[in-house]
């Protein structure tokens, strides 16, 4: 926490080795209050992160890139399996840019806990950006489950993919919450360049402005 650059910077650009971060505790551990990104990963292989959060960073909470030519590893972000309160869950809040940014050639999944959703709130740009800043579409599927996006400054999420996009239990400003506002699009999904479909189950967006 509180470093002048990135909280953790992990470049593994050569080969196919995977990057795995697993929190062994029962409460999400954070990458917080860093001047740049909380967690920055460049990898030639798959990236899997379980049980972490990021808040108050100057740029992105998590920035993950493994979309290098010829590389097909995906990105998976998991919540902890067993938590008993919202405060123990993964959340991405008050980051200067996006809560999470992912640029990948492989399948992307963000899996919140079914009882305590993974939260993305009060970020300076988007809660979640998947292939939305590099000018190219993700060539694989995107699966987002158990997420709550609140009061982000430029929208809840922006996903650009040629593969199937599946959202389950994803809320932008959930209607039984404290009625925070999101500026811009609540949920922006673009897959016009591919053949994958879009499936939404228990998905809602409300209190949008701007």
N, C-alpha and C positions, 0 to 999 in steps of 0.2 A: 504494500500500500504506500501511496504518497511518493512515488519516484518521479524524477524530473523528465523521464521519457516514457517508454512502455513499461507496464508492470512486469510482464513476461514476454520476451521476444524469442521465437523458436523457429529458425530456418532449417528445413531439411529438404533441400531442393533436388538432391541427386539420389537415384535409386528409387525404391518403392516402399521403403519402411513406413509403417503407420505411426501416427502420433496418438497416444491415449493418455488422457488425464482423468483419473478416478479419485474422487473424494471419499475417503474411507469413513468419514464421520456421519452423524445423523442430522447435521445441519449444513446448509450450503455455505461453502467457503468462498471468499470474494477476492476479486482483483479490483481494488477501489482507489479512487482519488489520485490517479496518476495523470501526468500532464498530457500524455498522448493516449494510446490505446491501453485498455486494461490488460488484455491478452491479445497478442499478435502472433499468428501461426502461418508460416509458409511451408508447405509440405508437398512432396511428390507422391505421397500415399494417402490412405484414408485417415480421417481425423475424427476421433470420438472423445467427447467431453461429458462427464457425468458429475452432477452435484456441485456446480460452481455458479457464481453470480458476479456481476460487475456493475459498479455504480460510481458516479461522480468523476468519471474520467474525462479528460479534455477532448478526446476524439471518440472512437468507438469503444463500447464495452468489450466486445469480442470482434476482432478482425481475422477472418480465416480465408486463406487463399490456397487452393491446390488445383487450379485449372490450367496446368501447364500442358503443352502439346504432348500427346501420347499418353497422358496420365488419366486414369479413370476412377481413382479413389473418391469416395463420397465423404460427406460430413454429417455427423450425428451429434446432437446436443440433447442430453437426457437430464431430466429432473431426478432427484433422489426418489427411490421407490417408496420409502416409508417416512413420512413427516406428519407431525400432529398440529401444525399451525402454519399460517401464511408466512410468518417471519422466518421460518426455517426453510422455506422453499427458495428456489432459484428466482432471482429477479434482476432486471437490467434497467436501471433508472438513473436519471440526471446525468447522462453522458452527453458530451458536447455535440456529437454527431449522431450515429445510429446506436441503438442498443446492441444489435448483432448485425454484422456484414459478412456475407458468405459469397465467395466466387469459386465455383467448382465445376468439374466435368462429370462428377458422379452424382448419385442420388443424395438428396439432402433430406434430413428428418430432424425436427425439433419436437421433442416428446415431453410435455408437461405431465405432472402428476394428475390423475383423474379427480382427486379430492381437493387438491390445492393447486390451482393453475399457476403456470409459470408467468410472471408478470413483466411487462415492458412498459414503463411509464416515465413521463416527463423527459424524454430524450430530445435533444436539440433538432434532430431531423426526423428519422423514422424509428419505429420500434424494431422492425426487422427489414433488412434489405438482402434479397437473394438474387444475385446476378442483375442488379438494377443500376449499377454504376459503371460497368465495364464495357457497355455497348454490345454485348453478345448475350444470347439466351443460354441458360443452363440446358445441356442436352439430355437431361435425365429427369427422373421424377422428384417431386417435392411433397413431403408429408408433414403436416403441422397438426399437433394434437394438444389439447389442454392448455390454451394460451389466453391471456387477458392483456389487452393493449390499451393503455389509458393515457390521454393528455400528452401525446407526442406532437411535436411542433409542425411536422410536415406530412403526417399520415401515420396510420398504424403499421401497415406493411406494404411492400412493393416486391412482387415475385414475378420474374420473367423466366419462363421455362418452355422448352419444346416437348417435355414429357408430361405425364399426368400430374395434376395438382390436386391434392386431397387435404381438405381442412375438416377437422372434427373437434367440436367443443372449442371454438375460437370466438372470442368476444372482443369487440372494440367498444370501450365505455359500457360495460355491462349494465343493463337497465336497473338492476337492484343494488348497484353500487352508489358511489357518492356523486354521480353525475358530473364527472370531469369531462372536459371537451377535448376533442382531437381536431387539429387543423389540417385541412386537406382531405385526401381520400382515407376512409377507414381501412378498407382492404382493396388493394389494386393487384389483380392477377392478370398476367399477359402470357398467352401461349399460342398466339395466332401463327407462329412460324413452325409449329410442330403438329403431330397427330394425337398427342395426349389430350384427354378430356379433363374437365374440372368437376370435382365432387365436393359438395358442401353438406355437412351434417351438424346440426346444432351450432349454427354460425349466425352472428348478429353484429350489426354496427349501428350505433346511435350517438346522439349529441356531437355531430360533426359540424364544423364551421370553417369559413374561409374559402 
